[in-house]
């Protein structure tokens, strides 16, 4: 049986236009050991129509 609660859902917000485009999950256990840094990924933004940096947010819309 799989463990529950090891991962959490986070929203990804474009750093250029501030629109939320993606929802992903991350491992709470490994991220807490490093002082809980914000997850930052390069993703395609439909509003900007180009690849931009997306930063993690806790609020899901």
ABEGO torsion letter per residue (X at the ends): XBBBGABBBBBBBBAAAGBBABBBBBBAAAAAAAGGBBBBBBBBBAAAGBBBBBBBBABBX
